[in-house]
């Protein structure tokens, strides 16, 4: 089981690296005007999404494996896990939203400012803080 947990952590860290960097590309993409740079950023975004999506799938798969090992624990002592799983579902939604935002950029239909993307970029950071605290401290 230690190997499964180790792979879960490795894939989570790798997925988060993508979740941290992709919105930074969006910030830059929202600021540039020339078509060559926009095309280059769209290519970088697409390649990063194609790289980080399997990492997300593997992170979730190894996490589900770990969770199933403990018998899909429920009850009062496991409320922290339910909160963590809620945050994971929100991160999966965030990842999907990134695909949509990339598609908007690729079609030239972005309607958001670089400031909006700077705020959007902080959401995975907040999720990471909350998830680590939930897993380590288990506050409820």
N, C-alpha and C positions, 0 to 999 in steps of 0.2 A: 504493500500500500504506500510505502514511502516513495517509491518510484512514481506512482500515479500522482501523488501530491506534488512531487518535484516538477513533473512535466506540466501539471496544472499551473503552478507558479511561473514557470518559464514562459508558457504561452500567454498567460495574463500579462506579464511584464512586457512581452513583445507586442501584444495587441495594444496595450496602453501607449507604447512608444509611437505607434501609428496614430492613435487617437489624439495624442499630443501634437504631432507634427502636421497632420493633414489640415486642420483648421488654420495653422500658420500659413500653409500654402494658399488657403482661401483668402486670408488677409492680404497677402501679396497680390493674388489674382484680382481682388476687388480694387486694388490701387493702380494697377498698370493700365496703360492706354494702348500700347503698340501690340499689333496682332502677333508678332513673332514671340514676344514674351508670354502673351496669353496662351498661345498654342503650346509653348514649352511647359508652362505651369499646368495646363490641362493634361498633358502627357504625364507629368510627374504625379499629379493627383490620381490619374487612372492606374498607373503602375503601383503606387502605394496602396490604393484600395484593393487591387488584385492580390497584393502581397499580404495585407493585414487581414483580409476576410478569412482565409484559411486559418490564420492564427487565432482569430476570434472563435471559429468553429471548434478548433482543438482545445482552446481554453474552456469553452462551455462543455465540451465532451468529457474532458478530464475532470472538470468540476462536478459534472453529473455522476461520473463514475465514483468519485470520492464520496459524494452525498449518498449514493445508493449503497456504498459499503457500510455506512452508518445507519442503514435502514430508513432512509428518508425521514430522519429524526423529526419529531414534532413534539409539541407540548410546551409548557411554560419556560423551560430552560433553553429552548431553541428559537425563541422569538427573534434573536439576533440574526439567525440564519434566514428567516423569512424576510427580514429587512434587507439583508444582503442580496437575496435573490431578487427582490423588487428592484434594487439598484442595478443588478446585472441585466434585468429585463429592460430597464431604462437605457442602459449603455448599448444594448443591442438595437434599441430604437434609435439612439443617437448615431450609431454606425450606419443604419439604414438611411437616416436623414442626411448623413454625409454623402452617401451615394446619390441622393436626389440633388443636393447642392452641387455636386460635381457635374451631374447631368445638366443642370441649369447653366453652369459656367460653360460647358462644352457646346451648348446650343446658343450661347450668347444671351441668355435670359436671366442673368443675375440681377436681382433688384435690391440687394442688401449692400450696406456700406462696409468698409473695412473695420469700422468701429464695432458694428454688430458682430462681425466675425471674431474680433478680439474678445468680446464677451462670451460668444459661443465657444471659443477655445478654452475657456476656464471651466466649463461644465465637467469634463472628465477629471480634472484636478480635484474638484469638490467631491465627485463620486469616489475617487481613489481614497481620499482622506476618510470619508465615511465608511467605506468598505474595510479598510485596514483597521480602523477603530472598532468596528463591529466584530471582526474576526479575532482580533487580539484581546480587546477588553471585554467583549461580550456583555455590554451594559444592561441587557435585559433578556 
